[in-house]
Amino acid sequence: MIRQLSFLFFLLLAQNAFGQKVSAELLKNVLYQLEIDEDKCFMTLVSSLEIPNDETIVVIPEIEESGEETAVLNSHILIVNTSTGNIKSSFYKQNAWYTDAIRINRIEISYQPFKLNSTSQSIAITIGYEGISRINLIGIEELSLYERNGAEINLLLENFPSYRFIGENDGIGNGEYEEHQKKIEPSSGLTNGYYNLVVKDSVRIFQTKDGDEKIIEKRLETEILKFQNGEYRSEKN
């Protein structure tokens, strides 16, 4: 049971991870403008997404520090001309992401995932993490929201935990697990010109023993994200 469970879980984390790789020529043009060598990029995580008006969103994790099984990554979030690679809008943060024993296994880009206000052009970046242990299972997804403002891309919500799976087992399928799946939707309420975001967290705690699954607890938790002082902040109900 635990093998099936862990396989399905990590398959869920990996879905949609493909089909967003940037073309070699486009990446070459972008890196030239950033003055970054390709060997300074975490190439397996470089991602892109074509959007309307001959534009492409490109995410480049630049290696700031690296060790045997660890890396500290700077984030480059860019909107470029798809045909020429010219950078039109950009965001940069030093030491934005860390990958170690709980490693980053994907970066996924979404365009206009939520209507934040009547004029905003929003981008969502989801970072997927997975643990390397088969005994202590862990998987996390963190969501960051950005807004395009001319040549700048502004960060509105940083590393919000949108999915979490943790648990321990004895190596032969007996264990206890906790799963959080969060669904985010804009509400009709506004704070400082931005729609409030309603987050509904479906929580499931369960055990597996001798191939059987037993639900210990199921509950639904709600929190509201409101735009204050230039960013979305949580207000739990």
Secondary structure, 3 states (H helix, E strand, C coil): CHHHHHHHHHHHHHCCCCCCCCCHHHHHHHHHHHCCCHHHECHHHCEEEEECCCEEEEEEEEEEEECCCCEEEEEEEEEEECCCCCEEEEEEEEEEEEECCEEEEEEEEEECCCCCCCCCCEEEEEEEEEECCCCEEEEEEEEEEEEEECCEEEEEEEEEEEEEEEEEECCCCCEEEEEEEEEEEEEEEEECCEEEEEEEEEEEEEEEECCEEEEEEEEEEEEEEEEECCEEEEEEC
